[in-house]
Amino acid sequence: MSKKPKRKLTAEQRAARDKYRQEFMIVFLNGKQKRVRRVPSAKEEAEIEDFIRRNADPIWLLQNEMWEYLDDV
């Protein structure tokens, strides 16, 4: 019995696979594999905080209990 040679991925398929792996991770829940989005890394969280500091108004900050950013506004 001869094996069929494994097909190589195109550059586009490799890029899509790499993007998918960066966005999702596989975890086990109740003995089954599930895909879940990755939690943001520290770099992404810093970018989000900078965006909030630049664009949030005081009312939104109060509603979301982000009092530490009120001094910046």
RAJOPE-V754741 format. One record per pair of residues at least 6 apart in sequence whose C-alpha atoms are under 7 Angstrom apart, sorted by the first residue. I is the first residue (numbers start at 1). GAP is how many residues later the second one is. D is the distance in whole Angstrom. If there is no record, write none. Layout:
i = (I:I)
gap = (GAP:GAP)
d = (D:D)
This chain:
i = (23:23:24:24:24:24:25:25:25:25:26:26:26:26:27:27:27:28:53:58:58:61:61)
gap = (14:15:11:12:13:14:10:11:12:13:7:8:9:10:6:7:8:6:16:12:15:6:9)
d = (6:6:6:5:4:5:6:6:6:6:6:6:5:6:6:5:6:6:7:6:7:7:7)
